């Protein structure tokens, strides 16, 4: 009986010892995991509009009191940021934007419920002292390059004013247009997308003044169709998000009987946005051809001559109409028709 009690006591002691040694190791492994994620949206406090290219930094305070940068990123055009692969622990999120006070928030990433955290809409407050002495004028850069794609902002490209998407693509590096009006990326056939979806519309049917940017994707990811192995050119159309009613009308005229016109009307009330657009593009097309042929016998003597001259004249006219209806479910999700 005593022998059994002694064995049981030793087993309990050994189990407690193993548990005490294993626990710190488990905690150490957990703290080294980089599975944390912080995401949100940076907006302008007074106007509630998204702020692009704001600096987002995740900092950790060291024992000596200094801050160490763990991860960082810039916000997208829509103001959103998404920082992944963060370790476990306590951090400070710092956000900076020109002319605004620095934003600071303490966060703790820990399993199981706080590994991924949505910081929501982060409103930046203008620095009155800076704004009273400095005039801030922000403009989009003409081009941005990332690992996935190259983005060319063309909404202010006056060289293509009154033209079509074909005129814009001719000025995009590595993109060429063949004699039939087909776009090629590095001399390979490419797929044309409009707002992230495959489009059957000819590029000369898309007015240039409706284009916000052009994205050149040389190595499409899995979310694109397999047929896009030659690369993708994604044409991003302008989104009208100004509150109330707004619209515009434009007319253009050029050489060779070329003329065009466009009109758009937009309304944005609450969560609803309705926009309509119509354009036409017309031009005279002239083709001249000559064919001279001589038919000979095997001995070189002439059988007959054939001479042909071809003159083709016609007017090429395109009409384009578009109607969009958007409902903003929240700051990150929109239902569109």
VOFIVO-895193 format. One record per residue (C-alpha): residue in one letter; x, y, z; residue number from 1. Coordinates in pm, whole numbers, m for minus. Layout:
BEGIN
{tigu A,{X,Y,Z},NUM}
...
***
This chain:
BEGIN
{tigu X,{0,0,0},1}
{tigu X,{279,239,92},2}
{tigu X,{462,150,m226},3}
{tigu X,{160,246,m440},4}
{tigu X,{125,578,m259},5}
{tigu X,{492,657,m318},6}
{tigu X,{462,582,m693},7}
{tigu X,{150,801,m719},8}
{tigu X,{326,1088,m539},9}
{tigu X,{627,1067,m774},10}
{tigu X,{399,1070,m1080},11}
{tigu X,{222,1385,m960},12}
{tigu X,{555,1561,m896},13}
{tigu X,{693,1468,m1239},14}
{tigu X,{377,1589,m1413},15}
{tigu X,{394,1923,m1232},16}
{tigu X,{761,1961,m1326},17}
{tigu X,{696,1894,m1695},18}
{tigu X,{409,2143,m1695},19}
{tigu X,{620,2413,m1536},20}
{tigu X,{897,2365,m1794},21}
{tigu X,{660,2343,m2093},22}
{tigu X,{456,2653,m2016},23}
{tigu X,{730,2916,m2077},24}
{tigu X,{821,2746,m2405},25}
{tigu X,{461,2763,m2527},26}
{tigu X,{442,3129,m2434},27}
{tigu X,{770,3197,m2613},28}
{tigu X,{648,3026,m2929},29}
{tigu X,{321,3219,m2919},30}
{tigu X,{496,3558,m2883},31}
{tigu X,{715,3485,m3186},32}
{tigu X,{422,3411,m3417},33}
{tigu X,{359,3678,m3679},34}
{tigu X,{m11,3630,m3743},35}
{tigu X,{m142,3968,m3631},36}
{tigu X,{m327,4204,m3864},37}
{tigu X,{m438,4567,m3832},38}
{tigu X,{m658,4735,m4090},39}
{tigu X,{m874,5043,m4121},40}
{tigu X,{m943,5358,m4320},41}
{tigu X,{m789,5705,m4284},42}
{tigu X,{m1025,5994,m4358},43}
{tigu X,{m1018,6371,m4336},44}
{tigu X,{m1195,6476,m4019},45}
{tigu X,{m1393,6777,m4150},46}
{tigu X,{m1490,6643,m4495},47}
{tigu X,{m1498,6266,m4420},48}
{tigu X,{m1318,6206,m4752},49}
{tigu X,{m1053,5928,m4772},50}
{tigu X,{m688,6031,m4746},51}
{tigu X,{m451,5860,m4987},52}
{tigu X,{m81,5803,m4911},53}
{tigu X,{m105,5870,m4538},54}
{tigu X,{182,5710,m4343},55}
{tigu X,{76,5429,m4107},56}
{tigu X,{337,5293,m3863},57}
{tigu X,{316,5018,m3602},58}
{tigu X,{566,5099,m3324},59}
{tigu X,{690,4908,m3019},60}
{tigu X,{840,5086,m2717},61}
{tigu X,{1179,4943,m2617},62}
{tigu X,{1301,4911,m2255},63}
{tigu X,{1514,5226,m2303},64}
{tigu X,{1200,5425,m2386},65}
{tigu X,{1267,5462,m2758},66}
{tigu X,{1016,5359,m3025},67}
{tigu X,{1107,5087,m3275},68}
{tigu X,{927,5049,m3609},69}
{tigu X,{774,4702,m3651},70}
{tigu X,{577,4746,m3974},71}
{tigu X,{442,5031,m4186},72}
{tigu X,{258,5117,m4504},73}
{tigu X,{88,5394,m4703},74}
{tigu X,{m289,5416,m4741},75}
{tigu X,{m445,5332,m5077},76}
{tigu X,{m641,5574,m5297},77}
{tigu X,{m953,5492,m5096},78}
{tigu X,{m775,5564,m4766},79}
{tigu X,{m758,5200,m4656},80}
{tigu X,{m455,5025,m4509},81}
{tigu X,{m389,4661,m4425},82}
{tigu X,{m80,4564,m4224},83}
{tigu X,{m19,4191,m4187},84}
{tigu X,{230,3952,m4023},85}
{tigu X,{250,4141,m3695},86}
{tigu X,{389,3967,m3384},87}
{tigu X,{197,3932,m3060},88}
{tigu X,{227,4210,m2804},89}
{tigu X,{147,4573,m2727},90}
{tigu X,{203,4840,m2992},91}
{tigu X,{131,5201,m3081},92}
{tigu X,{m27,5284,m3417},93}
{tigu X,{97,5620,m3547},94}
{tigu X,{m55,5787,m3853},95}
{tigu X,{81,6101,m4018},96}
{tigu X,{m59,6313,m4299},97}
{tigu X,{69,6650,m4417},98}
{tigu X,{m108,6938,m4245},99}
{tigu X,{m270,6719,m3978},100}
{tigu X,{m196,6631,m3618},101}
{tigu X,{m36,6292,m3560},102}
{tigu X,{m277,6014,m3468},103}
{tigu X,{m178,5770,m3191},104}
{tigu X,{m360,5463,m3062},105}
{tigu X,{m250,5185,m2827},106}
{tigu X,{m333,4832,m2943},107}
{tigu X,{m260,4483,m2814},108}
{tigu X,{m244,4182,m3043},109}
{tigu X,{m311,3859,m2858},110}
{tigu X,{m491,3532,m2929},111}
{tigu X,{m757,3427,m2973},112}
{tigu X,{m987,3730,m3012},113}
{tigu X,{m745,4016,m3082},114}
{tigu X,{m525,3874,m3357},115}
{tigu X,{m706,4070,m3631},116}
{tigu X,{m834,4416,m3542},117}
{tigu X,{m1040,4661,m3747},118}
{tigu X,{m945,5012,m3640},119}
{tigu X,{m1242,5153,m3833},120}
{tigu X,{m1251,5506,m3974},121}
{tigu X,{m961,5711,m3838},122}
{tigu X,{m1034,6083,m3870},123}
{tigu X,{m729,6307,m3906},124}
{tigu X,{m758,6648,m3741},125}
{tigu X,{m604,6944,m3930},126}
{tigu X,{m323,7127,m3752},127}
{tigu X,{m451,7485,m3737},128}
{tigu X,{m103,7628,m3678},129}
{tigu X,{41,7459,m3987},130}
{tigu X,{m255,7541,m4208},131}
{tigu X,{m241,7909,m4112},132}
{tigu X,{117,7943,m4237},133}
{tigu X,{147,7689,m4517},134}
{tigu X,{m60,7642,m4829},135}
{tigu X,{m93,7270,m4896},136}
{tigu X,{m149,7162,m5252},137}
{tigu X,{m169,6785,m5302},138}
{tigu X,{m178,6612,m5639},139}
{tigu X,{m159,6251,m5744},140}
{tigu X,{173,6130,m5874},141}
{tigu X,{177,6048,m6244},142}
{tigu X,{283,5686,m6189},143}
{tigu X,{311,5433,m5907},144}
{tigu X,{499,5104,m5922},145}
{tigu X,{435,4805,m5695},146}
{tigu X,{516,4434,m5706},147}
{tigu X,{176,4355,m5856},148}
{tigu X,{121,4634,m6108},149}
{tigu X,{211,4975,m6246},150}
{tigu X,{m50,5248,m6216},151}
{tigu X,{m54,5552,m6446},152}
{tigu X,{m280,5840,m6340},153}
{tigu X,{m407,6001,m6658},154}
{tigu X,{m706,6205,m6539},155}
{tigu X,{m506,6527,m6590},156}
{tigu X,{m332,6421,m6911},157}
{tigu X,{m415,6710,m7144},158}
{tigu X,{m236,6549,m7439},159}
{tigu X,{m520,6298,m7473},160}
{tigu X,{m804,6546,m7417},161}
{tigu X,{m1090,6487,m7655},162}
{tigu X,{m949,6149,m7755},163}
{tigu X,{m1011,5789,m7658},164}
{tigu X,{m848,5516,m7451},165}
{tigu X,{m644,5427,m7758},166}
{tigu X,{m475,5769,m7749},167}
{tigu X,{m392,5724,m7380},168}
{tigu X,{m254,5371,m7418},169}
{tigu X,{m18,5491,m7691},170}
{tigu X,{158,5698,m7423},171}
{tigu X,{182,5417,m7165},172}
{tigu X,{530,5257,m7144},173}
{tigu X,{552,4894,m7270},174}
{tigu X,{202,4917,m7424},175}
{tigu X,{172,4935,m7803},176}
{tigu X,{m125,4957,m8039},177}
{tigu X,{m112,4759,m8364},178}
{tigu X,{m258,4866,m8699},179}
{tigu X,{m592,4704,m8611},180}
{tigu X,{m624,4898,m8286},181}
{tigu X,{m539,4604,m8059},182}
{tigu X,{m334,4665,m7745},183}
{tigu X,{m17,4465,m7684},184}
{tigu X,{199,4442,m7373},185}
{tigu X,{567,4391,m7459},186}
{tigu X,{462,4272,m7806},187}
{tigu X,{231,4006,m7660},188}
{tigu X,{m145,3998,m7680},189}
{tigu X,{m310,4143,m7371},190}
{tigu X,{m657,4141,m7220},191}
{tigu X,{m839,4471,m7171},192}
{tigu X,{m1028,4510,m6843},193}
{tigu X,{m1255,4799,m6746},194}
{tigu X,{m1293,4856,m6371},195}
{tigu X,{m1150,4512,m6300},196}
{tigu X,{m1378,4320,m6536},197}
{tigu X,{m1310,4182,m6887},198}
{tigu X,{m1446,4418,m7153},199}
{tigu X,{m1552,4352,m7511},200}
{tigu X,{m1563,4725,m7583},201}
{tigu X,{m1306,4852,m7833},202}
{tigu X,{m1053,5087,m7676},203}
{tigu X,{m1141,5359,m7927},204}
{tigu X,{m1495,5359,m7788},205}
{tigu X,{m1389,5470,m7439},206}
{tigu X,{m1356,5851,m7409},207}
{tigu X,{m1029,5962,m7252},208}
{tigu X,{m1197,6216,m7023},209}
{tigu X,{m1377,5933,m6843},210}
{tigu X,{m1053,5751,m6753},211}
{tigu X,{m903,5795,m6405},212}
{tigu X,{m600,5569,m6440},213}
{tigu X,{m450,5277,m6631},214}
{tigu X,{m315,4972,m6449},215}
{tigu X,{m57,4756,m6628},216}
{tigu X,{m39,4406,m6477},217}
{tigu X,{241,4203,m6634},218}
{tigu X,{194,3892,m6416},219}
{tigu X,{m176,3857,m6331},220}
{tigu X,{m263,3685,m6005},221}
{tigu X,{m503,3394,m5964},222}
{tigu X,{m804,3624,m5933},223}
{tigu X,{m781,3699,m6306},224}
{tigu X,{m885,3455,m6574},225}
{tigu X,{m635,3206,m6712},226}
{tigu X,{m678,3360,m7057},227}
{tigu X,{m484,3665,m6934},228}
{tigu X,{m140,3502,m6955},229}
{tigu X,{m13,3780,m7183},230}
{tigu X,{m79,4044,m6919},231}
{tigu X,{m368,4273,m6836},232}
{tigu X,{m437,4639,m6901},233}
{tigu X,{m707,4754,m6658},234}
{tigu X,{m875,5085,m6743},235}
{tigu X,{m1016,5248,m6429},236}
{tigu X,{m1301,5488,m6499},237}
{tigu X,{m1366,5799,m6295},238}
{tigu X,{m1596,5769,m5995},239}
{tigu X,{m1809,6070,m5913},240}
{tigu X,{m1850,6098,m5538},241}
{tigu X,{m1920,6468,m5486},242}
{tigu X,{m2235,6526,m5276},243}
{tigu X,{m2538,6675,m5449},244}
{tigu X,{m2574,6712,m5824},245}
{tigu X,{m2296,6772,m6075},246}
{tigu X,{m2233,6719,m6443},247}
{tigu X,{m2034,6830,m6744},248}
{tigu X,{m2056,6865,m7121},249}
{tigu X,{m1763,6862,m7363},250}
{tigu X,{m1724,6897,m7740},251}
{tigu X,{m1419,6845,m7958},252}
{tigu X,{m1323,6886,m8321},253}
{tigu X,{m1013,6782,m8511},254}
{tigu X,{m866,6721,m8853},255}
{tigu X,{m995,6470,m9110},256}
{tigu X,{m1355,6538,m9014},257}
{tigu X,{m1303,6419,m8661},258}
{tigu X,{m1535,6540,m8388},259}
{tigu X,{m1664,6410,m8055},260}
{tigu X,{m1881,6503,m7763},261}
{tigu X,{m1964,6379,m7416},262}
{tigu X,{m2205,6456,m7134},263}
{tigu X,{m2241,6316,m6784},264}
{tigu X,{m2472,6378,m6491},265}
{tigu X,{m2421,6254,m6136},266}
{tigu X,{m2616,6268,m5814},267}
{tigu X,{m2492,6161,m5473},268}
{tigu X,{m2741,6163,m5187},269}
{tigu X,{m2667,5977,m4864},270}
{tigu X,{m2561,5622,m4940},271}
{tigu X,{m2690,5637,m5299},272}
{tigu X,{m2493,5741,m5604},273}
{tigu X,{m2640,5752,m5956},274}
{tigu X,{m2437,5850,m6261},275}
{tigu X,{m2515,5856,m6631},276}
{tigu X,{m2281,5910,m6924},277}
{tigu X,{m2311,5939,m7302},278}
{tigu X,{m2049,6009,m7569},279}
{tigu X,{m2000,5991,m7942},280}
{tigu X,{m1687,5985,m8154},281}
{tigu X,{m1688,6028,m8530},282}
{tigu X,{m1412,6053,m8790},283}
{tigu X,{m1365,6026,m9167},284}
{tigu X,{m1158,5724,m9267},285}
{tigu X,{m977,5731,m9603},286}
{tigu X,{m786,5436,m9748},287}
{tigu X,{m594,5447,m10077},288}
{tigu X,{m440,5143,m10241},289}
{tigu X,{m254,5058,m10560},290}
{tigu X,{m192,4716,m10717},291}
{tigu X,{28,4663,m11023},292}
{tigu X,{78,4308,m11147},293}
{tigu X,{239,4159,m11459},294}
{tigu X,{169,3798,m11562},295}
{tigu X,{440,3628,m11770},296}
{tigu X,{498,3298,m11948},297}
{tigu X,{777,3061,m11846},298}
{tigu X,{997,3216,m12117},299}
{tigu X,{946,3563,m11969},300}
{tigu X,{708,3697,m12231},301}
{tigu X,{423,3912,m12101},302}
{tigu X,{77,3762,m12095},303}
{tigu X,{m111,4060,m11950},304}
{tigu X,{m96,4350,m11710},305}
{tigu X,{m325,4413,m11414},306}
{tigu X,{m345,4760,m11260},307}
{tigu X,{m587,4846,m10980},308}
{tigu X,{m644,5160,m10774},309}
{tigu X,{m862,5152,m10463},310}
{tigu X,{m1008,5454,m10286},311}
{tigu X,{m1223,5389,m9980},312}
{tigu X,{m1392,5669,m9789},313}
{tigu X,{m1632,5618,m9500},314}
{tigu X,{m1729,5773,m9169},315}
{tigu X,{m1658,5577,m8852},316}
{tigu X,{m1895,5667,m8566},317}
{tigu X,{m1917,5520,m8216},318}
{tigu X,{m2180,5584,m7949},319}
{tigu X,{m2118,5494,m7584},320}
{tigu X,{m2366,5508,m7296},321}
{tigu X,{m2324,5405,m6935},322}
{tigu X,{m2554,5410,m6631},323}
{tigu X,{m2424,5325,m6281},324}
{tigu X,{m2612,5285,m5955},325}
{tigu X,{m2413,5243,m5632},326}
{tigu X,{m2528,5186,m5277},327}
{tigu X,{m2264,5221,m5006},328}
{tigu X,{m2334,4951,m4748},329}
{tigu X,{m2049,5077,m4530},330}
{tigu X,{m1708,5238,m4568},331}
{tigu X,{m1559,4927,m4734},332}
{tigu X,{m1847,4761,m4921},333}
{tigu X,{m2047,4898,m5213},334}
{tigu X,{m2328,4735,m5408},335}
{tigu X,{m2315,4839,m5776},336}
{tigu X,{m2535,4789,m6081},337}
***
